Amino acid sequence: MCLSALPVFGTFYKMTCIILWIRTFSRPVQALSGVLHLGMIRSILFVMRYRPEHKIETHEKIVKDASRRVRAEGLNGAAVAAVMRDAGLTHGGFYKHFASKDELLIESLKEGFRDIVASLVHAAEQSPPGEAWKAIVKAYLRPEMCEHPERGCPLATLAPELARADKRMKPRIVAELVNYRSQMLPFMPGRRTVDKERAFFAIFSTMIGAVEIARMLPAAARETVLGSARDLLLRSF
């Protein structure tokens, strides 16, 4: 037998055993046997057509799609029906992946921070020694951050909404902010940790505000705001 056929043969063997088991142990309900056998076989085939990793991959896809929607459209952008439609799933399948919509929002926020951290860390690691924070400033204050909020920093889109979020969500939101700061801190200017923390808040507050204002302006005027903030920060530390 060809080795490549073994997985197929294994599945066929398992199915044969299952069908024989159904026929053997369902004889007392002869009147319903035809329906019982067909229904059970269909259920088994439905389960077996997916790989074990399928649910994890589907969950990740939902979170990534929701994260982009939230950053582009705000917290209300992650409507359950829209997110599940994007993933090619039904509304009813939502609760197989999330306990509530709040759970989806928190995971979407985490994904957004993972995106921006990966982008900024990459810029910092490509910079000359001692220039990491400058590379972060230049990467953050690009016109692309205004043009594609779905790929940008969650704070530049969601800060006012997150400030008004439900009290039950606040501790988890704060935890994500603390994690964001912790990952950026090693690249900030300053010798002491306290100096790096001050620099982080000064730099990121300025950048977030600049991007928020620039997004309200026509495309031709955005670079004036971004460039002014960029020049100010690069001269300040």
PyMOL commands that set and color helices and strands:
alter all, ss='L'
color gray80, all
select helices_A, chain A and resi 3-25+27-48+54-73+75-77+80-86+91-96+101-125+132-140+143-147+149-151+154-163+170-187+193-216+219-236
alter helices_A, ss='H'
color red, helices_A
deselect
rebuild
show_as cartoon
